[in-house]
Amino acid sequence: MGEWECANCGHIHDGQEAPRVCPDCGAPKERFAFYPLDDQAPDEWDDEVYDLLLSLEEADNEQTGDPPDG
């Protein structure tokens, strides 16, 4: 499965096929680009993003000498 993005307006359509026309701007099916979704579950991805943001904040605190949040 994946997402289809309209090149004209950026509308995102979830599904195996692009819509016949864009519901937002009326662009034809050929104006959609397909982006496959990776195999990770969204909650796993959220955990990875959280860990990355936390490590970036810690690195910033080390450079500035600010105490950690929380």
Backbone bond lengths (Angstrom), bond angles and torsions (degrees), N, CA, C in turn:
res aa  C-N    CA-C-N  psi(-1)  N-CA   C-N-CA  omega(-1)  CA-C   N-CA-C  phi
1 M - - - 1.439 - - 1.524 108.41 -
2 G 1.309 116.33 164.26 1.443 120.18 -179.47 1.511 111.76 -168.39
3 E 1.314 114.74 -167.13 1.450 121.39 -179.89 1.522 109.33 -122.50
4 W 1.304 115.29 146.46 1.460 123.00 176.06 1.526 107.56 -112.26
5 E 1.338 116.85 130.63 1.456 120.54 179.50 1.517 110.26 -116.10
6 C 1.323 115.37 130.56 1.459 121.11 177.59 1.528 108.79 -73.37
7 A 1.330 116.53 126.59 1.466 121.03 179.74 1.523 111.98 -71.21
8 N 1.324 117.44 -21.05 1.465 120.27 -179.54 1.522 112.47 -79.12
9 C 1.355 116.94 -48.49 1.466 119.10 -171.12 1.529 114.04 -124.13
10 G 1.340 118.26 -8.77 1.458 120.78 179.11 1.517 115.02 86.92
11 H 1.335 117.17 5.84 1.473 119.90 177.91 1.527 109.29 -57.37
12 I 1.336 116.94 137.15 1.457 122.74 178.39 1.523 108.86 -106.04
13 H 1.333 115.14 130.37 1.463 122.11 177.78 1.528 107.67 -122.52
14 D 1.326 116.84 125.61 1.465 121.60 176.34 1.520 108.75 -89.23
15 G 1.325 116.42 136.47 1.452 119.53 176.52 1.507 112.59 150.54
16 Q 1.326 114.43 178.17 1.464 120.23 -178.41 1.524 111.83 -84.09
17 E 1.321 118.02 -20.16 1.457 122.20 178.92 1.516 110.05 -131.69
18 A 1.313 115.28 150.97 1.457 120.26 174.39 1.522 108.94 -71.18
19 P 1.325 117.37 152.15 1.465 118.76 175.90 1.533 110.11 -68.07
20 R 1.317 116.13 157.43 1.469 120.45 -179.39 1.525 111.13 -59.80
21 V 1.327 115.97 -41.95 1.464 122.43 173.31 1.527 107.96 -138.55
22 C 1.322 116.50 153.08 1.456 121.07 178.34 1.527 109.13 -68.81
23 P 1.321 117.64 128.76 1.463 119.42 179.77 1.531 113.45 -69.60
24 D 1.331 117.11 -17.86 1.464 119.53 -178.88 1.526 113.14 -91.55
25 C 1.353 117.21 -43.09 1.470 118.91 -174.08 1.527 114.03 -122.11
26 G 1.343 118.13 -7.39 1.454 120.92 177.81 1.524 114.75 83.09
27 A 1.340 118.14 8.21 1.468 120.55 179.15 1.527 110.07 -64.20
28 P 1.335 117.80 147.28 1.467 120.40 180.00 1.527 112.28 -71.58
29 K 1.315 114.82 163.81 1.471 123.74 -179.04 1.534 112.24 -50.54
30 E 1.308 116.94 -35.71 1.470 121.64 -176.83 1.528 112.99 -65.57
31 R 1.317 118.06 -16.20 1.470 121.63 -179.97 1.523 112.61 -85.99
32 F 1.350 117.83 1.88 1.464 121.49 179.85 1.523 110.70 -95.24
33 A 1.330 115.92 138.43 1.464 122.75 174.47 1.521 108.19 -107.95
34 F 1.328 116.26 139.88 1.463 121.69 -178.46 1.513 110.47 -95.18
35 Y 1.327 115.67 134.59 1.462 122.80 175.64 1.526 108.15 -126.64
36 P 1.344 117.48 108.76 1.464 119.33 179.64 1.515 110.54 -68.09
37 L 1.320 115.06 148.22 1.462 120.80 175.60 1.515 108.03 -88.65
38 D 1.332 116.61 143.47 1.459 118.74 178.62 1.529 110.18 -75.68
39 D 1.318 116.22 175.69 1.464 121.76 -173.97 1.520 113.72 -82.17
40 Q 1.318 118.64 -6.62 1.454 120.08 -178.29 1.521 110.86 -73.83
41 A 1.298 115.04 142.45 1.457 120.34 173.39 1.522 108.67 -72.91
42 P 1.328 118.20 145.70 1.468 119.77 -177.91 1.520 113.91 -55.53
43 D 1.339 119.36 -37.44 1.459 119.38 -179.00 1.522 111.44 -68.62
44 E 1.337 118.27 -30.99 1.459 120.54 175.28 1.524 109.65 -67.06
45 W 1.336 116.92 -41.25 1.450 120.93 179.28 1.524 109.80 -64.63
46 D 1.331 117.55 -41.80 1.453 121.25 178.89 1.523 111.02 -60.08
47 D 1.347 117.49 -40.45 1.460 120.89 178.09 1.522 110.92 -63.41
48 E 1.341 117.02 -40.63 1.458 120.30 179.28 1.519 111.24 -65.66
49 V 1.319 117.62 -41.36 1.458 121.23 178.46 1.527 110.08 -64.84
50 Y 1.333 116.95 -43.59 1.464 120.94 178.54 1.530 110.09 -58.96
51 D 1.335 117.03 -46.95 1.466 120.58 -179.62 1.526 111.27 -61.57
52 L 1.339 116.35 -40.72 1.462 120.14 179.34 1.527 110.72 -64.81
53 L 1.333 117.06 -46.32 1.459 120.11 179.26 1.523 111.78 -62.64
54 L 1.325 116.64 -38.96 1.463 120.51 178.05 1.528 110.86 -63.50
55 S 1.329 117.27 -43.44 1.466 119.50 -179.89 1.524 111.13 -67.28
56 L 1.347 117.72 -35.27 1.464 119.99 176.81 1.529 111.06 -66.73
57 E 1.329 116.51 -39.59 1.464 120.14 177.89 1.526 110.45 -64.61
58 E 1.321 117.00 -42.03 1.459 120.32 179.06 1.526 110.86 -63.24
59 A 1.333 117.13 -40.89 1.458 120.58 178.84 1.526 110.60 -65.14
60 D 1.326 117.07 -39.45 1.461 121.32 177.71 1.523 110.50 -64.74
61 N 1.330 116.99 -41.70 1.471 120.81 178.93 1.518 111.34 -63.46
62 E 1.329 117.32 -35.48 1.456 120.52 178.88 1.524 110.40 -66.39
63 Q 1.337 116.63 -36.26 1.476 120.10 -179.05 1.517 111.24 -74.55
64 T 1.332 117.40 -37.10 1.471 120.03 -174.78 1.521 112.72 -94.96
65 G 1.333 117.34 -16.44 1.448 120.78 -178.53 1.522 113.09 82.40
66 D 1.354 117.16 9.24 1.461 121.13 178.38 1.524 110.15 -73.01
67 P 1.340 117.11 144.99 1.478 119.18 175.65 1.539 109.13 -71.24
68 P 1.319 118.24 152.80 1.469 120.71 178.08 1.510 111.31 -66.48
69 D 1.344 115.80 151.11 1.464 121.62 176.05 1.516 109.01 -72.88
70 G 1.347 114.30 153.55 1.470 118.64 171.84 1.441 113.34 99.26
